[in-house]
Amino acid sequence: MTMRLYLWQRATAALMAPLVLVHIAVIFYATRRGMTAADILSRTHGSIVWASYYGLFVAAASIHAAIGVRNVLTEWSPLTDRRAGLFAVVFGLLLAALGARAVFAVVLS
């Protein structure tokens, strides 16, 4: 792994740590209050704050996972660095697209 990818993966991990903690806290809050999916969706609908929060989460997770997949493929498969990198880019873009779709569905639709 190059130093640049190493730094990107560590930076996204550092960014995701507080995002995951807040996400888990929100899950505990919602379940303790007995909120239904409809209750949660009514609170998140149209919220730029939640769209930004989960958009950032999706971006960080997509980058982090793509770099991790690239590393696994280069170490454990017969793929060349170039092919593993191409696969990782496609994988990261797919994750980003699916995550963006989920954020849009939960917050903006």
Secondary structure, DSSP 8 states (H G I E B T S, - for coil): --HHHHHHHHHHHHHHHHHHHHHHHHHHHHHHTT--HHHHHHHHTT-HHHHHHHHHHHHHHHHHHHHHHHHHHHHHSS--HHHHHHHHHHHHHHHHHHHHHHHIIIII-
